[in-house]
Protein backbone atom coordinates (compact mmCIF):
# COMPACT_ATOMS: atom_id res chain seq x y z
CA UNK A 1 0.00 0.00 0.00
CA UNK A 2 1.20 3.49 -0.88
CA UNK A 3 0.38 6.31 1.51
CA UNK A 4 0.50 9.86 0.14
CA UNK A 5 -0.26 12.95 2.21
CA UNK A 6 -2.21 16.01 1.16
CA UNK A 7 -0.48 18.59 3.35
CA UNK A 8 -2.98 21.19 4.57
CA UNK A 9 -1.94 21.83 8.14
CA UNK A 10 -4.54 20.54 10.60
CA UNK A 11 -6.71 19.46 7.64
CA UNK A 12 -4.02 17.21 6.16
CA UNK A 13 -5.13 13.73 5.19
CA UNK A 14 -3.75 10.54 3.62
CA UNK A 15 -4.48 8.97 0.26
CA UNK A 16 -4.20 5.19 0.54
CA UNK A 17 -3.41 3.49 -2.78
CA UNK A 18 -3.29 -0.28 -3.22
CA UNK A 19 -5.28 -3.44 -3.91
CA UNK A 20 -7.67 -5.06 -1.46
CA UNK A 21 -7.97 -1.94 0.67
CA UNK A 22 -11.77 -2.17 0.98
CA UNK A 23 -11.25 -5.24 3.16
CA UNK A 24 -8.98 -3.56 5.70
CA UNK A 25 -11.16 -2.46 8.66
CA UNK A 26 -8.27 -0.64 10.33
CA UNK A 27 -8.29 1.95 7.54
CA UNK A 28 -11.86 2.88 8.42
CA UNK A 29 -11.41 2.64 12.18
CA UNK A 30 -8.67 5.25 12.40
CA UNK A 31 -10.78 7.83 10.54
CA UNK A 32 -14.24 7.24 12.06
CA UNK A 33 -14.68 8.78 15.51
CA UNK A 34 -18.40 8.23 16.05
CA UNK A 35 -21.01 5.47 16.08
CA UNK A 36 -23.14 6.98 13.31
CA UNK A 37 -22.03 6.34 9.73
CA UNK A 38 -23.94 6.96 6.52
CA UNK A 39 -22.81 5.45 3.21
CA UNK A 40 -23.72 7.33 0.03
CA UNK A 41 -23.52 5.20 -3.11
CA UNK A 42 -25.45 4.49 -6.30
CA UNK A 43 -27.45 1.70 -7.89
CA UNK A 44 -24.47 0.43 -9.89
CA UNK A 45 -21.90 0.32 -7.09
CA UNK A 46 -24.14 -0.83 -4.23
CA UNK A 47 -24.50 -4.46 -5.44
CA UNK A 48 -20.75 -4.69 -6.00
CA UNK A 49 -19.16 -3.18 -2.90
CA UNK A 50 -21.70 -2.02 -0.30
CA UNK A 51 -21.72 -5.30 1.63
CA UNK A 52 -17.92 -5.31 1.71
CA UNK A 53 -17.89 -1.88 3.35
CA UNK A 54 -20.64 -2.80 5.80
CA UNK A 55 -18.61 -5.78 7.02
CA UNK A 56 -15.69 -3.52 7.91
CA UNK A 57 -17.75 -1.18 10.09
CA UNK A 58 -18.47 -3.61 12.91
CA UNK A 59 -20.65 -2.12 15.64
CA UNK A 60 -21.27 1.23 13.95
CA UNK A 61 -24.83 2.39 13.37
CA UNK A 62 -24.90 2.48 9.57
CA UNK A 63 -27.46 3.98 7.21
CA UNK A 64 -27.38 3.77 3.42
CA UNK A 65 -28.47 6.23 0.76
CA UNK A 66 -28.54 4.63 -2.70
CA UNK A 67 -28.95 7.15 -5.50
CA UNK A 68 -29.48 6.70 -9.25
CA UNK A 69 -26.30 6.43 -11.30
CA UNK A 70 -25.45 9.26 -13.67
CA UNK A 71 -24.27 12.85 -14.06
CA UNK A 72 -27.88 13.96 -14.68
CA UNK A 73 -28.66 13.19 -11.01
CA UNK A 74 -25.88 15.42 -9.64
CA UNK A 75 -28.34 18.06 -8.48
CA UNK A 76 -29.59 19.78 -5.35
CA UNK A 77 -32.73 17.64 -5.56
CA UNK A 78 -30.74 14.45 -5.02
CA UNK A 79 -28.44 15.95 -2.39
CA UNK A 80 -31.63 16.77 -0.48
CA UNK A 81 -32.41 13.05 -0.39
CA UNK A 82 -29.18 12.61 1.59
CA UNK A 83 -30.23 15.33 4.02
CA UNK A 84 -33.66 13.71 4.35
CA UNK A 85 -32.07 10.46 5.50
CA UNK A 86 -29.63 12.12 7.88
CA UNK A 87 -32.42 14.12 9.52
CA UNK A 88 -34.90 11.26 9.63
CA UNK A 89 -32.33 9.05 11.40
CA UNK A 90 -31.27 11.90 13.71
CA UNK A 91 -27.61 11.92 12.69
CA UNK A 92 -25.50 14.26 14.83
CA UNK A 93 -22.73 16.60 13.76
CA UNK A 94 -20.04 14.14 14.88
CA UNK A 95 -21.25 11.45 12.47
CA UNK A 96 -19.27 10.31 9.41
CA UNK A 97 -20.32 10.12 5.76
CA UNK A 98 -18.68 7.64 3.39
CA UNK A 99 -18.88 8.45 -0.34
CA UNK A 100 -18.63 5.13 -2.19
CA UNK A 101 -18.65 5.60 -5.94
CA UNK A 102 -17.31 7.62 -8.84
CA UNK A 103 -16.91 11.35 -9.19
CA UNK A 104 -20.63 12.12 -9.05
CA UNK A 105 -21.11 10.33 -5.73
CA UNK A 106 -17.89 11.79 -4.34
CA UNK A 107 -18.90 15.34 -5.25
CA UNK A 108 -22.45 14.96 -3.94
CA UNK A 109 -21.44 13.12 -0.79
CA UNK A 110 -18.74 15.64 0.00
CA UNK A 111 -21.12 18.54 -0.58
CA UNK A 112 -23.72 16.95 1.70
CA UNK A 113 -21.04 16.46 4.37
CA UNK A 114 -19.94 20.09 4.02
CA UNK A 115 -23.49 21.35 4.47
CA UNK A 116 -25.09 19.02 7.03
CA UNK A 117 -25.03 20.77 10.42
CA UNK A 118 -22.33 23.02 8.91
CA UNK A 119 -19.94 20.15 8.35
CA UNK A 120 -19.50 16.50 9.27
CA UNK A 121 -16.56 14.18 8.63
CA UNK A 122 -16.45 12.23 5.40
CA UNK A 123 -14.33 9.60 3.69
CA UNK A 124 -13.82 9.21 -0.04
CA UNK A 125 -13.83 5.67 -1.49
CA UNK A 126 -13.57 6.28 -5.25
CA UNK A 127 -14.56 3.38 -7.52
CA UNK A 128 -13.64 4.77 -10.95
CA UNK A 129 -10.22 5.60 -12.33
CA UNK A 130 -11.25 9.22 -12.85
CA UNK A 131 -12.36 9.57 -9.24
CA UNK A 132 -9.23 7.85 -7.92
CA UNK A 133 -6.82 10.08 -9.81
CA UNK A 134 -8.71 13.36 -9.64
CA UNK A 135 -12.11 14.16 -8.16
CA UNK A 136 -11.67 12.36 -4.80
CA UNK A 137 -8.53 14.35 -3.98
CA UNK A 138 -8.52 18.05 -3.13
CA UNK A 139 -11.85 18.74 -1.46
CA UNK A 140 -13.85 20.06 -4.40
CA UNK A 141 -17.48 19.14 -3.79
CA UNK A 142 -20.71 20.25 -5.40
CA UNK A 143 -23.55 19.76 -7.83
CA UNK A 144 -24.53 20.92 -11.31
CA UNK A 145 -27.06 23.54 -12.35
CA UNK A 146 -28.85 23.60 -15.72
CA UNK A 147 -26.84 26.72 -16.58
CA UNK A 148 -23.43 25.45 -15.52
CA UNK A 149 -21.51 22.44 -14.24
CA UNK A 150 -20.25 22.38 -10.64
CA UNK A 151 -21.36 25.96 -10.04
CA UNK A 152 -22.87 25.14 -6.62
CA UNK A 153 -20.44 23.65 -4.11
CA UNK A 154 -17.78 24.04 -1.46
CA UNK A 155 -14.14 23.30 -0.75
CA UNK A 156 -14.34 20.63 1.95
CA UNK A 157 -11.56 18.13 2.62
CA UNK A 158 -12.14 14.46 3.48
CA UNK A 159 -10.62 12.57 6.39
CA UNK A 160 -8.92 10.24 3.93
CA UNK A 161 -9.13 8.79 0.43
CA UNK A 162 -9.11 5.01 0.02
CA UNK A 163 -8.18 4.23 -3.61
CA UNK A 164 -8.49 0.47 -4.06
CA UNK A 165 -7.16 -0.37 -7.52
CA UNK A 166 -8.83 -3.79 -7.46
CA UNK A 167 -12.28 -2.18 -7.90
CA UNK A 168 -11.20 -1.13 -11.39
CA UNK A 169 -11.64 -4.78 -12.43
CA UNK A 170 -15.41 -4.12 -12.60
CA UNK A 171 -15.05 -0.79 -14.42
CA UNK A 172 -16.32 -0.80 -17.99
CA UNK A 173 -13.96 0.16 -20.81
CA UNK A 174 -15.64 3.50 -21.49
CA UNK A 175 -15.22 4.61 -17.87
CA UNK A 176 -11.59 3.43 -17.87
CA UNK A 177 -10.85 5.53 -20.95
CA UNK A 178 -12.60 8.53 -19.41
CA UNK A 179 -10.35 8.26 -16.38
CA UNK A 180 -7.25 8.18 -18.55
CA UNK A 181 -8.16 11.65 -19.85
CA UNK A 182 -7.48 13.06 -16.38
CA UNK A 183 -4.30 10.98 -16.04
CA UNK A 184 -2.97 12.46 -19.29
CA UNK A 185 -3.78 15.93 -17.96
CA UNK A 186 -1.12 15.69 -15.24
CA UNK A 187 1.57 14.93 -17.79
CA UNK A 188 0.50 17.83 -19.98
CA UNK A 189 0.31 20.49 -17.27
CA UNK A 190 3.42 19.76 -15.18
CA UNK A 191 5.11 16.38 -15.71
CA UNK A 192 6.55 15.82 -19.19
CA UNK A 193 8.34 12.64 -18.10
CA UNK A 194 4.99 11.19 -17.03
CA UNK A 195 3.43 12.22 -20.36
CA UNK A 196 6.21 10.42 -22.21
CA UNK A 197 5.73 7.37 -19.97
CA UNK A 198 2.04 7.39 -20.87
CA UNK A 199 2.86 7.49 -24.58
CA UNK A 200 4.89 4.29 -24.14
CA UNK A 201 2.58 2.52 -21.68
CA UNK A 202 -0.95 3.43 -22.76
CA UNK A 203 -1.58 -0.07 -24.16
CA UNK A 204 -0.67 -1.61 -20.79
CA UNK A 205 -3.10 0.74 -19.03
CA UNK A 206 -5.88 -0.18 -21.44
CA UNK A 207 -5.13 -3.87 -20.75
CA UNK A 208 -5.52 -3.02 -17.04
CA UNK A 209 -1.99 -4.12 -16.25
CA UNK A 210 -1.83 -3.91 -12.45
CA UNK A 211 1.68 -2.50 -12.24
CA UNK A 212 1.01 0.17 -14.87
CA UNK A 213 -2.31 1.20 -13.30
CA UNK A 214 -0.78 1.42 -9.83
CA UNK A 215 2.00 3.66 -11.15
CA UNK A 216 -0.41 5.92 -13.05
CA UNK A 217 -2.70 6.31 -10.02
CA UNK A 218 0.22 7.08 -7.72
CA UNK A 219 1.80 9.63 -10.08
CA UNK A 220 -1.54 11.35 -10.68
CA UNK A 221 -2.39 11.56 -6.99
CA UNK A 222 1.10 12.77 -6.13
CA UNK A 223 0.85 15.56 -8.70
CA UNK A 224 -2.57 16.60 -7.49
CA UNK A 225 -1.65 16.39 -3.80
CA UNK A 226 1.32 18.69 -4.36
CA UNK A 227 -0.82 21.25 -6.20
CA UNK A 228 -3.64 21.17 -3.65
CA UNK A 229 -1.17 21.52 -0.77
CA UNK A 230 0.16 24.69 -2.41
CA UNK A 231 -3.19 26.18 -3.45
CA UNK A 232 -6.17 24.65 -1.64
CA UNK A 233 -8.82 27.13 -2.75
CA UNK A 234 -7.73 27.56 -6.37
CA UNK A 235 -6.45 31.12 -6.27
CA UNK A 236 -3.44 30.32 -8.44
CA UNK A 237 -1.65 27.19 -9.62
CA UNK A 238 -4.54 24.85 -8.81
CA UNK A 239 -6.47 26.33 -11.72
CA UNK A 240 -4.06 24.55 -14.08
CA UNK A 241 -5.77 21.29 -13.09
CA UNK A 242 -8.66 22.55 -15.21
CA UNK A 243 -6.85 22.11 -18.53
CA UNK A 244 -9.60 21.43 -21.09
CA UNK A 245 -12.33 21.77 -18.49
CA UNK A 246 -13.83 25.10 -19.57
CA UNK A 247 -14.38 23.71 -23.07
CA UNK A 248 -15.36 20.35 -21.57
CA UNK A 249 -17.89 21.72 -19.12
CA UNK A 250 -19.51 23.66 -21.96
CA UNK A 251 -19.80 20.40 -23.90
CA UNK A 252 -21.36 18.59 -20.92
CA UNK A 253 -23.84 21.38 -20.20
CA UNK A 254 -24.70 22.07 -23.83
CA UNK A 255 -25.16 18.41 -24.72
CA UNK A 256 -27.17 17.53 -21.61
CA UNK A 257 -25.54 16.06 -18.51
CA UNK A 258 -24.77 12.39 -19.03
CA UNK A 259 -24.42 12.51 -22.83
CA UNK A 260 -20.64 12.68 -22.50
CA UNK A 261 -18.73 11.26 -19.57
CA UNK A 262 -16.69 13.94 -17.84
CA UNK A 263 -13.40 12.50 -19.05
CA UNK A 264 -14.68 12.33 -22.61
CA UNK A 265 -15.63 16.01 -22.56
CA UNK A 266 -12.27 16.89 -20.99
CA UNK A 267 -10.45 15.00 -23.76
CA UNK A 268 -12.23 17.06 -26.41
CA UNK A 269 -11.66 20.26 -24.42
CA UNK A 270 -7.96 19.50 -24.02
CA UNK A 271 -7.62 19.07 -27.79
CA UNK A 272 -9.34 22.45 -28.22
CA UNK A 273 -7.02 24.02 -25.64
CA UNK A 274 -4.04 22.53 -27.47
CA UNK A 275 -5.31 23.93 -30.78
CA UNK A 276 -5.66 27.39 -29.22
CA UNK A 277 -2.18 27.09 -27.68
CA UNK A 278 -0.83 26.34 -31.16
CA UNK A 279 -2.60 29.41 -32.57
CA UNK A 280 -0.87 31.49 -29.91
CA UNK A 281 2.49 30.11 -31.06
CA UNK A 282 3.20 28.05 -27.94
CA UNK A 283 2.74 24.52 -29.29
CA UNK A 284 3.94 23.06 -32.58
CA UNK A 285 1.87 20.94 -34.95
CA UNK A 286 3.84 17.94 -33.71
CA UNK A 287 2.98 18.74 -30.08
CA UNK A 288 -0.74 18.93 -30.85
CA UNK A 289 -0.61 15.72 -32.88
CA UNK A 290 1.04 13.90 -29.95
CA UNK A 291 -1.78 15.01 -27.65
CA UNK A 292 -4.52 14.04 -30.09
CA UNK A 293 -2.84 10.71 -30.87
CA UNK A 294 -2.72 9.75 -27.19
CA UNK A 295 -6.43 10.49 -26.71
CA UNK A 296 -7.26 8.48 -29.84
CA UNK A 297 -5.28 5.52 -28.48
CA UNK A 298 -7.43 5.78 -25.33
CA UNK A 299 -10.59 5.49 -27.49
CA UNK A 300 -11.65 8.99 -26.43
CA UNK A 301 -13.52 11.52 -28.59
CA UNK A 302 -11.43 14.39 -29.91
CA UNK A 303 -13.98 16.50 -31.82
CA UNK A 304 -16.64 18.79 -30.32
CA UNK A 305 -20.32 18.02 -30.96
CA UNK A 306 -21.64 19.53 -34.17
CA UNK A 307 -24.67 21.05 -32.45
CA UNK A 308 -22.52 23.48 -30.43
CA UNK A 309 -21.43 26.39 -32.62
CA UNK A 310 -19.01 29.07 -31.48
CA UNK A 311 -21.77 31.37 -30.20
CA UNK A 312 -23.25 28.63 -28.02
CA UNK A 313 -19.79 27.63 -26.81
CA UNK A 314 -19.01 31.20 -25.78
CA UNK A 315 -22.35 31.50 -24.00
CA UNK A 316 -21.70 28.34 -22.01
CA UNK A 317 -18.04 29.13 -21.33
CA UNK A 318 -19.07 32.46 -19.83
CA UNK A 319 -20.48 30.47 -16.89
CA UNK A 320 -17.22 29.18 -15.41
CA UNK A 321 -15.67 29.45 -11.96
CA UNK A 322 -12.31 30.67 -13.29
CA UNK A 323 -13.81 33.67 -15.04
CA UNK A 324 -13.16 37.11 -13.55
CA UNK A 325 -15.27 40.21 -14.24
CA UNK A 326 -17.08 38.42 -17.03
CA UNK A 327 -13.87 37.53 -18.91
CA UNK A 328 -13.34 33.95 -20.04
CA UNK A 329 -10.11 32.52 -18.60
CA UNK A 330 -8.64 29.36 -20.08
CA UNK A 331 -5.84 27.00 -19.09
CA UNK A 332 -3.45 26.70 -22.03
CA UNK A 333 -0.09 25.03 -22.66
CA UNK A 334 3.14 27.02 -22.97
CA UNK A 335 4.72 23.72 -23.98
CA UNK A 336 4.15 20.04 -23.29
CA UNK A 337 4.50 19.68 -19.54
CA UNK A 338 3.87 23.34 -18.69
CA UNK A 339 0.42 24.89 -18.29
CA UNK A 340 -0.38 28.57 -17.98
CA UNK A 341 -3.40 30.68 -17.08
CA UNK A 342 -3.24 33.75 -19.34
CA UNK A 343 -4.71 36.93 -17.89
CA UNK A 344 -6.72 37.30 -21.08
CA UNK A 345 -7.35 35.26 -24.20
CA UNK A 346 -7.49 36.76 -27.68
CA UNK A 347 -11.17 36.30 -28.48
CA UNK A 348 -10.50 36.19 -32.22
CA UNK A 349 -8.14 33.23 -31.77
CA UNK A 350 -10.61 31.52 -29.45
CA UNK A 351 -13.37 31.86 -32.03
CA UNK A 352 -11.03 30.45 -34.69
CA UNK A 353 -10.54 27.36 -32.55
CA UNK A 354 -14.27 27.05 -31.85
CA UNK A 355 -15.13 27.52 -35.53
CA UNK A 356 -12.48 25.31 -37.09
CA UNK A 357 -11.06 22.67 -34.75
CA UNK A 358 -12.82 19.37 -35.50
CA UNK A 359 -15.37 21.00 -37.76
CA UNK A 360 -14.14 19.70 -41.12
ABEGO torsion letter per residue (X at the ends): XBBBBBBAEAABBBBBBEBGAAABAAAAAAABABABBBBBBBAAAAAAAAAAAAAAAEABBBBBBBBBBEAAABBAAAAAAAAAAAAAAGBBAABBBBBBEBAAAAAAAAAAAAABGGEBBBBBBBABAAAAAAAABGGBBEBBBAABBGABBBBBBBABBBBBAAAAAABBAAAAAAAAAAAAAAAAAABAAAAAAAAAAAAAAAAGBAAAAAAAAAAAAAAAAAAAAABAAGABAAAAAABGAAAAAAAAAAAEBGABBAAAAAAAAAAAAAAAAAAAGABBAAAAAAAAAAAAAAGBBABBBAABBAAAAAAAAABBAABBGGBBBBBBBABBGBBBBBABBBAAAAAAAAAABGAX
